Amino acid sequence: MVFITPLLQIPETEFTWSFARSGGPGGQNVNKVASKAVLRWHIAASSALAEDVKIRLALQQKRFFTQDGELIIMSQKYRDQERNRQDCLEKLRAMILQAATLPKKRKPMKPSRGAKEARLRVKKKRSQVKQGRRVALEG
């Protein structure tokens, strides 16, 4: 189980892991060891997340999704496979936590009295400028 929050866990069986050669640090060892971790998760088939969280996650992280709704996260930050695997899970955890928080409702506000008066003052001044031009052209 991957623990996101105490109430939200995702079974490891929903993930598909693959490993490849990394392009990061490691010298000659980089050519021999498959340390890059790639996490694939078919989010639509998952029962761990609520539908609204899935939708927000897909909208917020579009670049990580394929056409058929599969989430792909990769990491080649470290020189060993297990740390890259943990890094992928941390990235996933951060994405889900961000999507799980509900966006704040916008409260419609009316302009304050001072803002209304300031707007009217600016309009009046502009009107006087234009009226002054008109007088200058006619005279």
TITISE-24790 format. One line per field, with one value per residue: residue number from 1; z, y, x of N, C-alpha, C in turn. Coordinates in steps of 0.1 Angstrom, whole numbers, plus 2048, in hexadecimal, padded with zeros to 3 digits. Last residue first. Example, Ala and Ser with C-alpha at 12.3 -4.5 7.8 and 13.67 -1.06 7.14 Angstrom:
<nodes>
seq c(2 / 1)
n.c3 c(847 / 84E)
n.c2 c(7EA / 7C7)
n.c1 c(880 / 884)
ca.c3 c(847 / 84E)
ca.c2 c(7F5 / 7D3)
ca.c1 c(889 / 87B)
c.c3 c(84F / 84E)
c.c2 c(800 / 7DF)
c.c1 c(881 / 884)
</nodes>
This chain:
<nodes>
seq c(139 / 138 / 137 / 136 / 135 / 134 / 133 / 132 / 131 / 130 / 129 / 128 / 127 / 126 / 125 / 124 / 123 / 122 / 121 / 120 / 119 / 118 / 117 / 116 / 115 / 114 / 113 / 112 / 111 / 110 / 109 / 108 / 107 / 106 / 105 / 104 / 103 / 102 / 101 / 100 / 99 / 98 / 97 / 96 / 95 / 94 / 93 / 92 / 91 / 90 / 89 / 88 / 87 / 86 / 85 / 84 / 83 / 82 / 81 / 80 / 79 / 78 / 77 / 76 / 75 / 74 / 73 / 72 / 71 / 70 / 69 / 68 / 67 / 66 / 65 / 64 / 63 / 62 / 61 / 60 / 59 / 58 / 57 / 56 / 55 / 54 / 53 / 52 / 51 / 50 / 49 / 48 / 47 / 46 / 45 / 44 / 43 / 42 / 41 / 40 / 39 / 38 / 37 / 36 / 35 / 34 / 33 / 32 / 31 / 30 / 29 / 28 / 27 / 26 / 25 / 24 / 23 / 22 / 21 / 20 / 19 / 18 / 17 / 16 / 15 / 14 / 13 / 12 / 11 / 10 / 9 / 8 / 7 / 6 / 5 / 4 / 3 / 2 / 1)
n.c3 c(6C2 / 6BE / 6CB / 6E5 / 6EC / 6EA / 6FF / 715 / 714 / 71B / 736 / 741 / 73F / 752 / 769 / 76A / 76E / 786 / 796 / 794 / 7A1 / 7BA / 7C1 / 7C2 / 7D6 / 7EC / 7EE / 7DD / 7C8 / 7D5 / 7CE / 7D0 / 7DA / 7CE / 7E1 / 7DD / 7D4 / 7EB / 7E7 / 7D6 / 7C6 / 7D9 / 7DE / 7C5 / 7C3 / 7D9 / 7D1 / 7BA / 7C5 / 7D5 / 7C1 / 7B6 / 7CB / 7CD / 7B5 / 7BB / 7CF / 7C1 / 7AE / 7B2 / 7AD / 7A7 / 793 / 782 / 77F / 773 / 76F / 75F / 75E / 744 / 731 / 716 / 712 / 732 / 748 / 74F / 747 / 758 / 774 / 777 / 76C / 77B / 794 / 791 / 78C / 7A4 / 7B5 / 7AD / 7B3 / 7CB / 7C9 / 7C8 / 7B1 / 790 / 776 / 771 / 774 / 771 / 773 / 774 / 779 / 775 / 77E / 776 / 778 / 76C / 766 / 752 / 74E / 767 / 76D / 764 / 775 / 781 / 77B / 761 / 750 / 756 / 748 / 759 / 764 / 76E / 77F / 784 / 79F / 7AD / 7C1 / 7D6 / 7DE / 7EF / 808 / 81D / 837 / 83C / 819 / 80B / 80B / 7F8 / 800)
n.c2 c(AFE / AE3 / AD9 / AE1 / AD2 / AB8 / AB9 / ABB / AA2 / A92 / A9B / A94 / A78 / A73 / A7C / A6A / A51 / A56 / A58 / A3E / A2F / A3A / A31 / A15 / A13 / A1C / A08 / 9E9 / 9D2 / 9B3 / 991 / 96E / 958 / 939 / 91F / 90F / 8EC / 8D2 / 8BC / 8A8 / 8B2 / 8B1 / 896 / 88D / 898 / 88C / 871 / 872 / 878 / 862 / 84E / 856 / 852 / 836 / 831 / 83C / 82B / 813 / 817 / 831 / 84B / 862 / 86B / 862 / 85A / 85F / 857 / 857 / 84C / 848 / 84F / 84C / 85F / 865 / 87F / 893 / 8AB / 8B0 / 8B5 / 8C0 / 8AE / 897 / 8A0 / 8A5 / 88A / 87E / 88C / 884 / 868 / 85E / 842 / 826 / 819 / 81D / 820 / 839 / 837 / 822 / 82B / 825 / 831 / 829 / 830 / 829 / 815 / 7FB / 7FB / 800 / 81B / 825 / 81E / 832 / 84C / 857 / 86D / 864 / 854 / 831 / 817 / 80E / 7FD / 800 / 7F6 / 7FF / 7FE / 7EF / 7E3 / 7F4 / 807 / 825 / 836 / 84E / 854 / 85E / 862 / 84F / 832 / 816 / 7F4)
n.c1 c(77D / 77C / 794 / 790 / 779 / 784 / 797 / 786 / 779 / 78F / 792 / 77A / 77A / 78F / 782 / 76D / 77B / 787 / 770 / 765 / 779 / 777 / 75D / 761 / 774 / 765 / 752 / 75E / 74C / 743 / 74C / 747 / 760 / 769 / 774 / 794 / 795 / 79F / 7B9 / 7C0 / 7D5 / 7E9 / 7EB / 7F3 / 80D / 81A / 819 / 829 / 841 / 845 / 847 / 85F / 870 / 870 / 87E / 896 / 89E / 8A0 / 8B5 / 8CD / 8D4 / 8B8 / 8A7 / 895 / 874 / 852 / 831 / 812 / 7F1 / 7DB / 7C8 / 7CE / 7E1 / 7F2 / 7FE / 80E / 803 / 7EE / 7E7 / 7CE / 7BC / 7C1 / 7BA / 79F / 796 / 79D / 78D / 774 / 775 / 78D / 7A4 / 7A3 / 79D / 7A8 / 7A4 / 7AE / 7CA / 7E1 / 802 / 825 / 845 / 865 / 887 / 8A8 / 8BA / 8C8 / 8EB / 8FE / 903 / 909 / 923 / 933 / 920 / 90B / 8EF / 8D7 / 8C9 / 8C3 / 8B2 / 893 / 876 / 854 / 836 / 816 / 7FE / 7EC / 7F9 / 7FB / 7DE / 7DF / 7CC / 7C1 / 7C2 / 7DB / 7E7 / 7F6 / 808 / 805 / 808)
ca.c3 c(6C3 / 6B9 / 6BC / 6DE / 6EC / 6E2 / 6F1 / 712 / 711 / 70E / 72C / 740 / 738 / 743 / 764 / 76A / 762 / 77A / 796 / 78F / 793 / 7B3 / 7C0 / 7B8 / 7C8 / 7E8 / 7EB / 7E8 / 7CA / 7CF / 7D6 / 7C8 / 7DF / 7CC / 7DA / 7E4 / 7D1 / 7E3 / 7EE / 7E0 / 7C0 / 7D3 / 7E9 / 7CA / 7B9 / 7D8 / 7DE / 7B9 / 7BB / 7DB / 7CB / 7AE / 7C6 / 7D8 / 7B7 / 7B0 / 7D3 / 7CC / 7A9 / 7B4 / 7A6 / 7AF / 79B / 780 / 787 / 772 / 777 / 75E / 764 / 74C / 73F / 71C / 70B / 724 / 744 / 754 / 740 / 74B / 770 / 77D / 767 / 76C / 792 / 794 / 782 / 797 / 7B7 / 7AC / 7A5 / 7C7 / 7C8 / 7D3 / 7BB / 79E / 77B / 76F / 77E / 76A / 77B / 76B / 780 / 76E / 782 / 773 / 784 / 769 / 770 / 756 / 742 / 761 / 772 / 75B / 76D / 784 / 77F / 76B / 74A / 75A / 74B / 74D / 767 / 765 / 77F / 77C / 798 / 7A2 / 7B6 / 7CD / 7DD / 7E2 / 804 / 80F / 832 / 844 / 826 / 807 / 813 / 7F8 / 800)
ca.c2 c(B0C / AEB / AD7 / AE6 / AE0 / ABC / AB7 / AC5 / AAE / A90 / A9B / AA2 / A80 / A70 / A83 / A78 / A53 / A54 / A63 / A49 / A2D / A3C / A3F / A1B / A0F / A23 / A15 / 9F2 / 9DC / 9BF / 99D / 97A / 960 / 947 / 925 / 918 / 8FA / 8D9 / 8C8 / 8A5 / 8B0 / 8BE / 89F / 889 / 89B / 89B / 875 / 86E / 881 / 86F / 84D / 856 / 860 / 83E / 82C / 842 / 839 / 814 / 815 / 823 / 840 / 85B / 875 / 85D / 860 / 859 / 85F / 852 / 855 / 841 / 852 / 842 / 861 / 861 / 875 / 886 / 8A6 / 8AB / 8AE / 8C7 / 8BC / 896 / 89B / 8B0 / 895 / 879 / 88D / 892 / 86D / 862 / 850 / 82C / 81B / 81D / 813 / 837 / 83E / 824 / 828 / 826 / 82C / 82E / 82A / 832 / 81C / 801 / 7FA / 7F3 / 813 / 829 / 816 / 827 / 847 / 849 / 86A / 86C / 85D / 83F / 81D / 810 / 803 / 7FB / 7FC / 7F7 / 804 / 7F8 / 7DB / 7F3 / 7FA / 81F / 82D / 84B / 84F / 853 / 868 / 85D / 83B / 823 / 800)
ca.c1 c(780 / 771 / 792 / 79B / 778 / 779 / 79B / 78F / 771 / 789 / 79D / 77E / 770 / 791 / 78E / 76A / 772 / 790 / 77A / 75E / 776 / 784 / 760 / 758 / 778 / 771 / 74E / 75B / 757 / 73F / 74D / 745 / 755 / 76A / 769 / 78B / 798 / 794 / 7B4 / 7B6 / 7C8 / 7E6 / 7E8 / 7E6 / 802 / 818 / 813 / 81B / 83B / 844 / 83C / 853 / 86E / 86A / 870 / 88E / 89C / 896 / 8A7 / 8C8 / 8DC / 8C2 / 8AF / 8A3 / 87E / 85F / 83A / 820 / 7FB / 7E5 / 7C6 / 7C4 / 7D4 / 7F1 / 7F3 / 812 / 80F / 7EB / 7F4 / 7DA / 7BD / 7C3 / 7C8 / 7A8 / 794 / 7A3 / 79B / 777 / 774 / 780 / 7A1 / 7A9 / 792 / 7AB / 7A0 / 7A0 / 7C2 / 7D5 / 7F6 / 819 / 838 / 85A / 87A / 89C / 8B7 / 8BB / 8E0 / 8FC / 901 / 8FD / 919 / 931 / 92C / 90E / 8FD / 8DD / 8D3 / 8C2 / 8BF / 89C / 883 / 85E / 844 / 81E / 809 / 7E7 / 7F6 / 807 / 7E5 / 7DE / 7D7 / 7C2 / 7B5 / 7D7 / 7E2 / 7F5 / 800 / 80B / 800)
c.c3 c(6BB / 6B8 / 6B6 / 6CF / 6E4 / 6E0 / 6E7 / 704 / 70E / 70A / 71E / 736 / 736 / 73B / 756 / 764 / 760 / 76E / 789 / 78D / 78C / 7A4 / 7B8 / 7B6 / 7BE / 7DA / 7E6 / 7E4 / 7D5 / 7D1 / 7CE / 7D1 / 7D7 / 7D1 / 7D9 / 7DC / 7D9 / 7E0 / 7E5 / 7E7 / 7CA / 7CD / 7E4 / 7D6 / 7BE / 7CE / 7DD / 7C5 / 7BA / 7D2 / 7D2 / 7B7 / 7BE / 7D4 / 7C2 / 7B1 / 7C8 / 7CF / 7B5 / 7B2 / 7A9 / 7A7 / 7A3 / 788 / 784 / 77B / 776 / 765 / 764 / 751 / 749 / 72B / 712 / 71E / 735 / 74F / 744 / 744 / 762 / 777 / 76B / 766 / 783 / 791 / 784 / 78C / 7AA / 7AD / 7A3 / 7B9 / 7C5 / 7D4 / 7C7 / 7A6 / 78A / 776 / 77D / 774 / 773 / 774 / 776 / 774 / 77A / 776 / 782 / 776 / 76B / 75E / 746 / 755 / 76C / 760 / 764 / 77D / 782 / 76F / 754 / 752 / 74C / 751 / 75B / 768 / 774 / 77B / 78F / 79A / 7AA / 7C1 / 7D3 / 7E2 / 7F6 / 80C / 824 / 83E / 82F / 813 / 80F / 800 / 800)
c.c2 c(B11 / AFA / AE0 / AE4 / AE6 / ACB / ABC / AC5 / ABA / A9D / A9B / AA4 / A8E / A77 / A80 / A7F / A62 / A56 / A62 / A56 / A38 / A39 / A42 / A2A / A15 / A20 / A1E / A00 / 9E5 / 9C9 / 9A9 / 987 / 96D / 94E / 934 / 91D / 903 / 8E7 / 8CF / 8B1 / 8AD / 8BD / 8AD / 892 / 898 / 89F / 884 / 873 / 87E / 879 / 85B / 856 / 860 / 84D / 834 / 83D / 840 / 822 / 817 / 823 / 832 / 850 / 86E / 866 / 859 / 860 / 857 / 85C / 84F / 84C / 84B / 844 / 858 / 862 / 872 / 87B / 898 / 8A5 / 8A9 / 8C2 / 8C3 / 8A4 / 89B / 8AC / 8A0 / 884 / 888 / 894 / 87B / 868 / 853 / 83B / 823 / 820 / 812 / 82A / 83B / 82A / 82C / 822 / 82F / 828 / 831 / 82A / 826 / 808 / 801 / 7F1 / 804 / 820 / 818 / 81D / 83C / 844 / 85B / 869 / 866 / 848 / 82C / 816 / 804 / 803 / 7F7 / 7FE / 7FA / 7FE / 7E3 / 7EB / 7FA / 812 / 827 / 843 / 84B / 84D / 85C / 866 / 84A / 82D / 80D)
c.c1 c(78B / 775 / 787 / 79A / 784 / 778 / 791 / 795 / 77A / 781 / 798 / 789 / 774 / 787 / 791 / 776 / 76F / 787 / 782 / 767 / 76F / 781 / 76D / 75B / 76E / 775 / 75A / 757 / 753 / 74A / 748 / 745 / 753 / 75E / 76B / 780 / 78F / 798 / 7AA / 7B1 / 7BD / 7D8 / 7E3 / 7E2 / 7F4 / 80D / 810 / 813 / 82C / 83D / 83A / 847 / 862 / 867 / 869 / 880 / 894 / 893 / 89D / 8B9 / 8D7 / 8C9 / 8BA / 8AD / 88B / 869 / 848 / 829 / 809 / 7EF / 7CF / 7C3 / 7CA / 7E3 / 7F5 / 808 / 813 / 7F7 / 7F2 / 7E7 / 7C9 / 7C4 / 7CA / 7B6 / 79E / 7A2 / 7A2 / 786 / 778 / 780 / 793 / 7A5 / 796 / 79E / 7A2 / 79B / 7B3 / 7CB / 7EA / 80D / 82D / 84D / 86E / 88F / 8AB / 8B6 / 8D4 / 8EF / 8FD / 8F9 / 90B / 926 / 929 / 91A / 8FF / 8EB / 8DA / 8CC / 8BD / 8A9 / 88C / 86B / 84C / 82C / 811 / 7F2 / 7F0 / 804 / 7F0 / 7E5 / 7D4 / 7CE / 7B6 / 7CA / 7DE / 7F2 / 801 / 802 / 809)
</nodes>
